[in-house]
Every structure is written in structure tokens, then in C-alpha cells.
Amino acid sequence: MIKVLQLGNDDWSKRYKIPTDYHWHFNDFPEKKSEAEKAKAKTKKKKRKGYDVVLVTDGATLDTAYWNKLTWMVDPYHVIYMPGVEETLNQAGKEFLKCSAAEKMMEDPQVVIDHLENRYFFGQSGVRMFPTNIFLNESKVSEYEVLDSCNLKVKVNTHDQWVNIGSYRNSLYIDPKRLIKLWLTYRQHNVQVRLRIFIQPAGTDGDPDDNHVLTIDSNSDKELYLPIEPSDQARFACVTIEVKGDGDLTIGLLHSRWGREGRGEFIAGGKRIVNMEKREDIPYFFSPGDLKPPLTVYFSGARISAGFEAFPLFRKLKTPTLLFTDVRLSLGQFYADDDDFMGKAIIKVIEDTLRKLGFTKRQLIMNGTSMGSYASLLYGGQIGAYIINVTKPLANLGYIASRGRLQRPDDFEAIYDIDNQLVPSLDSKHLHELDERFWKKFDKLDLSNSRLFVGYMKNDDFDNKTMGRLIKSPAVKNSMQFTYKGFPGRHNDNRTVILWFIDRLNQVLESDFGRKY
């Protein structure tokens, strides 16, 4: 169910077919409610304010104050306008389209209406399916090796035929009213790969003939949509992997994500950095905010459910914002890799965004929590950001792994998979070298024009060395400002450190950029 606001001369609900579960508002902004409706609203559970979609059509008019208010009542990339309309709007209306990253309507209005819910629904979802949960067809796989919980290497010779080498033990859930797209992480040598998907309605055994083959193009960075229409009922899918060729195949994660018919990754407007050699991706999202300095950048922490973090926080701040999320492995990979592909690509996205906004590095704030702190410290320093604001910093990835058995048993075992991607062996020598690799880069950074804010846990059971190394770092000693505060507790014990992190961000926005909250 979505809420749509149409602005213009011609009420589309009287010309076109509107789905029954749409709440259609024509020129009803601000909403005009009767006293009875207002009283009823007070007794109901609070709902998300604003609109899922705003349509700006011919003849749309609003006073300046109302355009400004509407900007913050609809998410960016959820505004669609008819061609030519932008020329007839007042200045505030034109600014509304820019701040909303509005999309020009290029389809028939009825087509647009029919697809609004598929493209602009609220929420996000990303699920990982692990190769260790594949039931291998060992008669077709001559050799196999479990590299870690996220990578399975198999050797095959199919004699130039397509062969089923295994099926995932767990079925894939297909959410009601959602399109599903798939992305398989893998590396191959002389092997072609495809997925066969068997559809099973909830409560039934399904029909074996109801299946779809998704052939993967190793040269394409496009995710594959499951070619079935959204349904009001939940369904399941059994996924099998078929291969053709003679060689090696390393199977990584199979990602299942809600699709938006090309309107964005996870949320409308989301994009991806893709390393095609490894078929790994890091999604990012740009929110225009009010298009005024500064640009705030935030790196999500570890996430079981893939997607962006802290969107409501930064939307409320109204600043132009870049969000990054690392969806690799089971929880993320600290935005790092062995060849620095992702680091260079992330820096390029940030610098390109600054350039498009017309901002300088003096107008850049880098933020990160826990796993996100690694990227904020390293990439923020490489760019020369004005503010680097982090909490629960983690920089010694090798050390985190080495102390897991005694200081953190059965907790954050994902660190072994993470380090396995970054060093050739998980012995003490290579783990130590991994940490020194970070500090050799960091200590050489020029932070003379940067201010650092760090909130840390005094009893951190993940990494209790980062704070000491930061204090001693030559780069930090040469920085414009270094403010830090410790909080009692282990890594995930005390939420006060997050509030301190947010307070530092608000403080800088008010004192240095004149923003009032």
C-alpha cells in the first residue's frame, strides 16, 4: 500500500485506473482533514509521515514554503515529473525537483501508475545464501574444497553439457508483492554458470515444470531478475547451480535482493561499485539533501541483512549524503580487499560527488561506526577530509582474529573469512602483517587540514589497540584537531558512544556550517 500525491491541473484518478490499494491525493497538500479524521488519527498507531511518491504534472503550483516543506516529506528519487513541467515551476519548485533527484517521466501515465508500487515501495531487503549450504552432486563434481564459510571451490568436467552440480538446502523466500533479483559471486576458469529456479507456492509441493533458467553473463554487472510477476501470496524457490565446461569454479555467496525495476539498489537511487574480476559489489547511495555544504559520508557497520544503514539520521540532517554498505561475505569485508580495488573506487565516487556539488575537501565529513570506521579513517585520510568522525574504531583486522578464541569466543567469527580474503594464510605472521599494512598507509597520511573525533570502548573485546595506535600516529599528531572519548564496556555494550558520535556530527554542522537542529 503506497501513498501518492499528484500535483497538477488534471486529476489522473479520474482519467486512469488507480489500483485499489493506492492512497491517491490530488492537490491535497497540505492535507485537508476534517475534525473527525483528526480525532481518529490521534487514536491510531503512528504511521510514517509523508508520501511514497509525488507526481508533478502539468499545471502543478505550490507556494515557496510548501515546496520547501514537501521536499522533506518524500524520499529522494521518489518524485516523477512530466517533460516540460520544470520550465513552468517557480524557483522553489525547480529546487524541489533538484533536491528530490526527480525522474523525468518517459512512459505512458498508466504504465507509470501501474508500476509505482513495484518501484517506490518503502523498505529494503538483502539475503545471502552460503555455498556451504549447497548439497553437491558429487557424481558430477570430481573434486571440491571448502575455502571458508563463503567460498567453495569445485572442479568439473561436463563434456560440453549443462550439468546440475548441486542445490541449496534452504529454499529462497519470495516476498509478497516484491520482485526478486539475484547476484552470484563466483570465480571461474573455463566454466559457464547458470541458475535453475523452481517456484513453489507456500503450502504446496510445487510443480517441477514451473522453473526458470537464469544464464549468467560473466561480462555483465547486471543482476538477474527472477522472471515472475509479483504476487499477493508468499512463495518459495529452490535454487540449483548448473555448469558447462572443464575447469575450476569457486562459488561465493548468492545474493537475493528486492528489485525495483531498475530504479535503484536496495532503495530507490542506490547504485553499485562492482569488481567484475571477483564479481563482488559494494552499493552506495547519494541523497542530494538541500544541496548545500557539507557532503556527509557514512559507512555502514556489519550487517546480517544487507542494505544501507542510518538513512533516517542523515535525511533528518538535510545535508547532501553518500551512504556506503559492504554486502560481501556474511557481514561485510571492512570495505577492503587485497588489491585495493574497492578503496580506489570508493574514493573516486566521493571525489566525483564533491566535484558535481561544487564542494571542496573543506566541506567533506567522513563518518563510520565499527566496521565502517576502517574505511572512514583510511579513505577519509587519503582524500584529506575536513572531518573524520568515527566510533568504536577497528583497524587491526589481524589482531581481532588472533584474540577471538580467548577474548571473544563464538562471537564475530566472520573475521576469519574476512582476513582470509586479505592475506594468504591466517597464521600469526600474516595477521600481524595485515595490521601493519593499514598503519603504514595511515601513518603517512597528511591530516594537517583534518579534524578527528573518535569515540571508543575502554574494554573493547574486538580491537583494544586501535586507540593507542591513533594517539601515537605521526599523521594524527600532525592533524588540525584530535578529540577522543572513552566509554566503559565491550564493543557492543554501551549505546552512549553512538550518541556521542551523533552529537559530534551535529556540533560540527552547527559550528562550522551554520546548520541549526
Salt bridges, closest charged atoms under 4 A:
ASP10 OD2 - ARG15 NH1 2.65
ASP21 OD2 - LYS177 NZ 3.26
ASP28 OD2 - HIS25 ND1 3.01
GLU31 OE2 - LYS3 NZ 2.46
GLU35 OE2 - LYS38 NZ 3.83
ASP52 OD1 - ARG48 NH2 2.61
GLU95 OE2 - LYS98 NZ 3.95
GLU103 OE2 - ARG263 NH2 3.18
GLU107 OE1 - ARG119 NH1 2.87
GLU107 OE1 - ARG263 NH2 3.70
ASP210 OD1 - HIS212 NE2 3.71
GLU223 OE1 - LYS181 NZ 3.30
GLU223 OE2 - ARG257 NH1 2.83
GLU223 OE2 - ARG272 NE 3.95
GLU242 OE1 - ARG194 NE 2.59
GLU242 OE2 - ARG196 NE 2.66
ASP248 OD1 - LYS155 NZ 3.81
GLU261 OE1 - HIS115 ND1 2.83
GLU261 OE1 - ARG119 NE 2.64
GLU265 OE1 - LYS181 NZ 2.99
GLU280 OE1 - ARG328 NH1 3.44
ASP281 OD2 - ARG257 NH1 2.83
ASP281 OD2 - ARG272 NE 2.88
ASP290 OD2 - ARG515 NH1 2.92
GLU309 OE2 - ARG303 NH1 3.96
ASP326 OD2 - ARG328 NH2 2.91
ASP337 OD2 - ARG328 NH1 3.93
ASP338 OD1 - LYS278 NZ 2.56
ASP339 OD1 - LYS278 NZ 3.92
ASP352 OD2 - LYS348 NZ 2.75
ASP352 OD1 - ARG355 NH2 2.18
ASP427 OD1 - HIS430 ND1 2.83
GLU433 OE2 - LYS429 NZ 2.86
GLU436 OE2 - ARG469 NH1 3.28
ASP460 OD2 - HIS491 ND1 2.86
ASP493 OD2 - ARG490 NE 3.00
ASP512 OD2 - ARG362 NH2 3.97
ASP512 OD2 - ARG451 NH1 2.92
